Structures are given as structure tokens and as C-alpha cells.
Amino acid sequence: MSYFTEDSSVDVVNGRMGADVSPRLQEVMSSLVRHLHEFIKENRITQEEWDYGIQFLTRTGQICSGERQEFILLSDTLGVSMLVDAINNRRPAPATESTVFGPFHVADAPIREMGANISLDGKGESCLFEGRVLDLAGNPIAGATVDVWSDNADGYYDVQQPDLQPKWNNRGRFITGADGRYSFRGIRPVSYPIPDDGPVGQMLGDLGRHPYRPAHMHYLVTAPGYQKLVTHTFVGGDDYLSSDAVFGVKESLVAPYESIAGGETLWRSPFDFCLTAV
């Protein structure tokens, strides 16, 4: 019989697993225990630090609600969400790169006509978003759904301000035709802080980090026979491109924003999406 000691901790804890445990669960939990115990030993965690960590996780859970997921925020700000995304979305060139989904998507946004205006509150600098949905060979994909959403000019999504913003503000879905093209009018997005009034915000402050995300437009692009694409396009020149609080920026996703003189919108942002077959 093996008893728990500082030296034998990993073997004793992992040795308590039952014989009929799922192989994948055993693999993941054994690795978690091993790395967690190594972390504690390497950093010689004190009782006071352990107590603080437990309190931090408790407060993180307590602030969660149907509208707020502080644990996802914690994962995002530690780079874990982006790492999981990178591992699970390895695609061949020239496929469009993915990034984090974010907490503000709402399913079943209205399907709108091509060129429609998704900005319903009349705020912000108008922008035409347009481009094509293509396969890896550059052929247009018909019947692709381009689901888009963004913050408003004040840096808030409609679900954050249900009493102030119109429902479905800065949201919509567009279905491509035979030419694979999409187009819609919205606003040039603005940078905004992630919710920083909870334990994750306190953690960022303690680490000397800011809570801001660079300005971006969200896209969820799907088509029969192709892998789902979750991505953003980022506003070139934004102050927070190199210090995104959730590490979501990729160079290939920084989109042009061209000033339009005398047009229907103040800006134009062209961007093509390239999907990978299933």
C-alpha cells in the first residue's frame, strides 16, 4: 500500500483511479494531476497562496450567470481559449485562419438581403463590408451562410444593453449566391474593454495588463460540405492589435478599411473567406 507523501503525490493520486475509467478521461486527468502537482512543488505554493487561489476560483464561479461566463473570460485572458482553437483548427493554406468565438454570439440572427444595413441604432461611422466565400482552389461557394455581429459605436453589443439598443443591432446573416459574394453595411467597429469588474479584471490589473480588445467584426461562415469557420476581421492600425486582452489577433485577419469619398458609407472593408472541405 502506498501512502501520500510529497515525493509520491502524483503516483498515489493517479493510482486511485478505477479500472473501468474511460481511457481518454484517464489520460487527461492523469496529465492534469501530474502538471498541477509539479506546479505546486516547483513554485513552493504557501498555504496563504493556496487559500487565495481557492477564493479566486470561488469568486469566478459566483459572478457567472446566464449572461456572463467568467470562467471563459479567465480562459481567454490566459491564452488557453486561443491555444485550444489553434490545436483544433489546423487548416492548409490558403484557408482563412480562425480565432476565438467570443461570448456575444446570438443564434438565429435575421437573414437579411445582400447589402442590407445591420446597424439599427444610427450610431457610428458607416462601413461597407464585402467580399467572397471561396474554396481552397479559389472557386466561389454558393449557399454559404455569413453570420456577422459587432459592437456598436459605444463599444457594447446589443445583448449587453437590451434596454438601450434595438434587438439584433449590428447582427445579421447573409446567404451567398452563385458568385460566392457577400455584402452588408454596418459600422467601423471600435475597440472595447472586456468585462473587468470581476476577479478576472482584478487579475489583469495585478498583472499590469489592460482589458481591451482591438476593434473587430465577428464572422461565422458555414456551408454544406465545408468546415465551419469562426473568425474576426480586425481594423488595421488599432492601438490594441499587438496587445489584445484575449490574444485573438492574427496578422492574416487584419483587414483594410478604406475611406470612401462621396459614397453611401464612410468606409469600405473588403475581405475574402476561404473554407476547407470536410
C-alpha positions as CSV (number, residue, x, y, z in Angstrom):
1,M,0.0,0.0,0.0
2,S,1.3,3.5,-1.0
3,Y,0.6,6.4,1.3
4,F,0.6,10.1,0.2
5,T,4.0,11.9,0.6
6,E,5.4,14.9,-1.1
7,D,7.5,12.7,-3.4
8,S,4.8,10.1,-4.2
9,S,1.9,12.5,-4.5
10,V,1.3,12.1,-8.3
11,D,1.5,8.3,-8.3
12,V,-0.7,7.9,-5.2
13,V,-3.5,10.2,-6.6
14,N,-3.4,8.8,-10.1
15,G,-3.3,5.3,-8.6
16,R,-6.7,5.8,-7.1
17,M,-8.5,5.8,-10.5
18,G,-10.8,2.9,-11.1
19,A,-10.2,0.1,-13.6
20,D,-13.2,0.9,-15.8
21,V,-12.4,4.6,-16.3
22,S,-12.6,5.9,-19.9
23,P,-9.1,5.8,-21.5
24,R,-9.4,9.4,-22.6
25,L,-10.6,10.6,-19.1
26,Q,-7.7,8.7,-17.5
27,E,-5.2,10.2,-19.9
28,V,-6.4,13.8,-19.4
29,M,-6.8,13.6,-15.6
30,S,-3.5,11.8,-15.1
31,S,-1.8,14.6,-17.0
32,L,-3.7,17.3,-15.1
33,V,-2.7,15.8,-11.7
34,R,0.9,15.4,-12.8
35,H,1.3,19.0,-14.1
36,L,-0.7,20.5,-11.2
37,H,1.4,18.8,-8.6
38,E,4.6,19.8,-10.4
39,F,3.4,23.4,-10.5
40,I,2.8,23.3,-6.7
41,K,6.2,21.8,-6.0
42,E,8.1,24.0,-8.4
43,N,6.7,27.2,-7.0
44,R,6.5,26.1,-3.4
45,I,3.0,27.4,-3.0
46,T,2.2,28.6,0.5
47,Q,-0.9,27.9,2.4
48,E,-1.9,31.6,2.1
49,E,-1.4,31.5,-1.7
50,W,-3.5,28.3,-1.9
51,D,-6.3,29.9,0.1
52,Y,-6.2,32.9,-2.2
53,G,-6.4,30.7,-5.3
54,I,-9.4,28.9,-3.9
55,Q,-11.1,32.2,-3.1
56,F,-10.3,33.4,-6.6
57,L,-11.9,30.4,-8.3
58,T,-14.9,30.7,-5.9
59,R,-15.5,34.3,-6.8
60,T,-15.1,33.5,-10.5
61,G,-17.9,30.9,-10.3
62,Q,-20.1,33.2,-8.2
63,I,-20.1,36.0,-10.7
64,C,-21.1,33.7,-13.6
65,S,-24.7,34.0,-14.8
66,G,-26.8,33.3,-17.9
67,E,-25.4,36.5,-19.5
68,R,-21.8,36.3,-18.2
69,Q,-19.2,33.4,-18.1
70,E,-16.3,34.5,-16.1
71,F,-14.5,31.1,-16.5
72,I,-14.4,31.6,-20.3
73,L,-13.1,35.1,-19.7
74,L,-10.4,33.6,-17.5
75,S,-9.6,31.0,-20.2
76,D,-9.5,33.8,-22.8
77,T,-7.1,36.1,-20.9
78,L,-4.7,33.3,-20.1
79,G,-4.5,32.4,-23.8
80,V,-6.0,28.9,-23.2
81,S,-9.0,29.6,-25.5
82,M,-6.8,30.6,-28.4
83,L,-4.5,27.6,-27.8
84,V,-7.4,25.2,-27.9
85,D,-8.7,26.9,-31.0
86,A,-5.3,26.7,-32.7
87,I,-4.9,23.0,-32.0
88,N,-8.4,22.1,-33.2
89,N,-8.4,24.3,-36.3
90,R,-5.2,23.5,-38.2
91,R,-6.0,24.2,-41.8
92,P,-4.0,24.2,-45.1
93,A,-3.1,27.4,-46.8
94,P,-4.8,29.5,-48.2
95,A,-7.7,28.7,-45.8
96,T,-8.8,31.7,-43.6
97,E,-7.5,31.4,-40.1
98,S,-9.8,31.0,-37.1
99,T,-9.9,32.9,-33.8
100,V,-12.0,32.8,-30.6
101,F,-15.8,32.7,-30.8
102,G,-16.4,35.2,-28.0
103,P,-19.4,35.3,-25.6
104,F,-21.7,37.6,-27.6
105,H,-22.9,35.5,-30.5
106,V,-26.7,35.0,-30.7
107,A,-28.1,32.2,-32.7
108,D,-30.7,32.6,-35.4
109,A,-30.0,36.3,-36.3
110,P,-32.3,37.6,-39.1
111,I,-31.4,36.5,-42.6
112,R,-31.0,39.8,-44.5
113,E,-30.8,40.8,-48.1
114,M,-27.3,41.4,-49.6
115,G,-26.2,44.9,-49.0
116,A,-28.6,45.4,-46.0
117,N,-27.7,47.7,-43.1
118,I,-27.2,45.8,-39.8
119,S,-26.7,49.0,-37.8
120,L,-30.1,49.8,-36.3
121,D,-29.2,52.5,-33.8
122,G,-27.9,55.1,-36.2
123,K,-24.6,55.4,-34.3
124,G,-21.1,55.1,-35.6
125,E,-19.1,55.6,-38.8
126,S,-20.8,53.7,-41.7
127,C,-18.8,50.9,-43.4
128,L,-19.4,48.6,-46.4
129,F,-18.2,45.1,-45.7
130,E,-17.9,42.9,-48.8
131,G,-16.0,40.0,-50.3
132,R,-16.3,36.4,-51.4
133,V,-16.6,33.0,-49.8
134,L,-14.2,30.6,-51.7
135,D,-12.9,27.1,-51.6
136,L,-9.2,26.3,-51.4
137,A,-8.9,26.4,-55.2
138,G,-10.4,29.9,-55.4
139,N,-13.8,28.8,-56.6
140,P,-16.9,30.7,-55.3
141,I,-19.1,28.8,-52.8
142,A,-22.8,29.2,-53.3
143,G,-25.2,28.8,-50.4
144,A,-22.7,29.8,-47.7
145,T,-24.1,31.5,-44.6
146,V,-22.2,34.5,-43.4
147,D,-23.3,35.3,-39.8
148,V,-21.9,38.6,-38.6
149,W,-22.0,40.6,-35.4
150,S,-20.2,43.5,-33.8
151,D,-20.3,46.1,-31.0
152,N,-21.9,49.5,-31.5
153,A,-20.1,52.9,-31.6
154,D,-20.0,52.9,-27.8
155,G,-18.2,49.6,-27.6
156,Y,-21.2,47.5,-26.4
157,Y,-23.0,44.5,-28.0
158,D,-26.8,44.6,-28.1
159,V,-27.1,41.8,-25.5
160,Q,-25.1,44.0,-23.1
161,Q,-27.6,46.8,-23.4
162,P,-31.0,45.2,-24.1
163,D,-32.9,48.3,-22.8
164,L,-30.8,50.7,-24.9
165,Q,-30.1,49.0,-28.2
166,P,-32.6,47.7,-30.7
167,K,-32.8,43.9,-30.8
168,W,-30.4,42.4,-33.4
169,N,-28.4,45.7,-33.6
170,N,-25.3,45.1,-35.6
171,R,-26.2,41.5,-36.4
172,G,-27.4,39.5,-39.4
173,R,-27.0,36.5,-41.7
174,F,-26.3,36.6,-45.4
175,I,-26.6,33.7,-47.9
176,T,-24.2,33.8,-50.8
177,G,-25.3,33.2,-54.4
178,A,-23.5,31.5,-57.3
179,D,-20.8,34.1,-57.3
180,G,-20.0,33.5,-53.6
181,R,-20.2,37.2,-52.8
182,Y,-21.5,38.8,-49.6
183,S,-22.0,42.4,-48.7
184,F,-23.6,44.4,-45.9
185,R,-23.5,47.8,-44.3
186,G,-22.5,48.2,-40.7
187,I,-20.2,50.5,-38.8
188,R,-16.5,50.6,-38.4
189,P,-16.1,48.7,-35.1
190,V,-14.4,50.3,-32.1
191,S,-12.1,48.8,-29.5
192,Y,-13.6,48.0,-26.1
193,P,-12.7,46.5,-22.7
194,I,-13.8,43.0,-21.8
195,P,-15.8,43.0,-18.5
196,D,-13.2,43.9,-15.9
197,D,-15.3,44.4,-12.8
198,G,-14.8,40.8,-11.5
199,P,-11.9,38.6,-10.4
200,V,-10.5,38.3,-14.0
201,G,-10.4,42.1,-14.3
202,Q,-8.6,42.2,-10.9
203,M,-6.1,39.6,-12.1
204,L,-5.4,41.6,-15.2
205,G,-4.8,44.7,-13.1
206,D,-2.5,42.8,-10.7
207,L,-0.5,41.6,-13.7
208,G,-0.2,45.1,-15.2
209,R,-2.4,44.2,-18.2
210,H,-5.2,46.2,-19.8
211,P,-8.6,44.7,-20.6
212,Y,-9.0,46.0,-24.1
213,R,-9.8,44.1,-27.4
214,P,-8.9,45.8,-30.7
215,A,-11.8,46.7,-32.9
216,H,-13.2,43.8,-34.9
217,M,-16.1,42.3,-36.8
218,H,-17.2,38.8,-35.9
219,Y,-17.9,36.2,-38.7
220,L,-19.3,32.7,-38.5
221,V,-19.1,31.2,-42.0
222,T,-20.7,27.9,-42.8
223,A,-21.5,26.0,-46.0
224,P,-22.6,22.4,-46.7
225,G,-19.5,20.2,-47.3
226,Y,-17.1,22.6,-45.6
227,Q,-15.6,23.1,-42.2
228,K,-17.2,25.8,-40.0
229,L,-15.1,29.0,-39.8
230,V,-15.2,31.1,-36.7
231,T,-13.1,34.2,-37.1
232,H,-12.9,38.0,-36.9
233,T,-11.6,40.8,-39.1
234,F,-9.6,43.4,-37.3
235,V,-9.3,47.1,-38.0
236,G,-5.8,47.9,-39.3
237,G,-4.0,50.4,-37.2
238,D,-5.9,49.8,-34.0
239,D,-3.9,50.6,-30.9
240,Y,-4.5,47.2,-29.3
241,L,-3.6,44.9,-32.2
242,S,-0.4,43.8,-30.5
243,S,-1.9,43.5,-27.0
244,D,-5.3,42.0,-27.4
245,A,-6.5,41.0,-23.9
246,V,-7.6,37.6,-25.3
247,F,-4.7,37.0,-27.8
248,G,-7.2,36.7,-30.7
249,V,-5.3,38.7,-33.3
250,K,-3.7,37.0,-36.3
251,E,-1.8,39.0,-38.9
252,S,-3.8,37.5,-41.8
253,L,-7.1,38.7,-40.2
254,V,-6.1,42.4,-40.1
255,A,-8.4,43.8,-42.8
256,P,-8.1,47.0,-44.9
257,Y,-10.5,49.8,-44.0
258,E,-10.6,52.2,-47.0
259,S,-12.0,55.7,-46.7
260,I,-14.7,56.4,-49.3
261,A,-15.2,60.0,-50.5
262,G,-18.8,60.7,-51.6
263,G,-20.0,57.1,-51.2
264,E,-23.0,55.7,-49.4
265,T,-20.7,54.7,-46.5
266,L,-17.7,56.4,-45.0
267,W,-15.6,53.3,-45.1
268,R,-15.2,50.1,-47.1
269,S,-13.6,46.8,-45.8
270,P,-13.1,44.1,-48.4
271,F,-12.2,40.6,-47.2
272,D,-12.5,37.1,-48.8
273,F,-13.0,34.0,-46.7
274,C,-11.5,30.7,-47.8
275,L,-13.1,27.5,-46.5
276,T,-11.7,24.0,-46.2
277,A,-13.7,21.0,-47.3
278,V,-14.9,18.5,-44.7
